Amino acid sequence: MKRRGILHAELSRQIALLGHTDRVVVADMGLPLPRSIPVIDLALVPGIPRFTDVLDALLEEIVVESHTLARESLAGEAGSWVAARVARLGPRDEVSHEELKAMLPGVAFAVRTGEATPYANLVLHCGVPF
């Protein structure tokens, strides 16, 4: 039994498989995720779990060297959530929401949250701890 950290078995497994340059998507409940990628679906009901809770848990577990988000999120609540964590996310790449969706087939896996806030989607680019 794990003492702390992410307890969800499949999410923990997917994290353990990550390497440098792999990408992980933290998604709101509405982002269309390709069926070709592993999806860890944590969504229980709208709003649970929250995007911020899942992102914070992931940031405790993985090394992030940079991140990508949709420009459309910058003016809204989702953009402020990311801005509050920028020190842990590394440099930012801004793309359109359509460009972000086009990136999805190349990610290692996605984590679907119950978040119902528009554009609450973020691509984390994995780094190394040295």
Secondary structure, 3 states (H helix, E strand, C coil): CCCCCCCCHHHHHHHHCCCCCCEEEEECCCCCCCCCCCEEECCCECCECCHHHHHHHHHHHCCEEEEEEEHHHCCCHHHHHHHCCHHHHCCEEEECHHHHHHHHHHCCEEEECCCCCCCCCEEEEECCCC
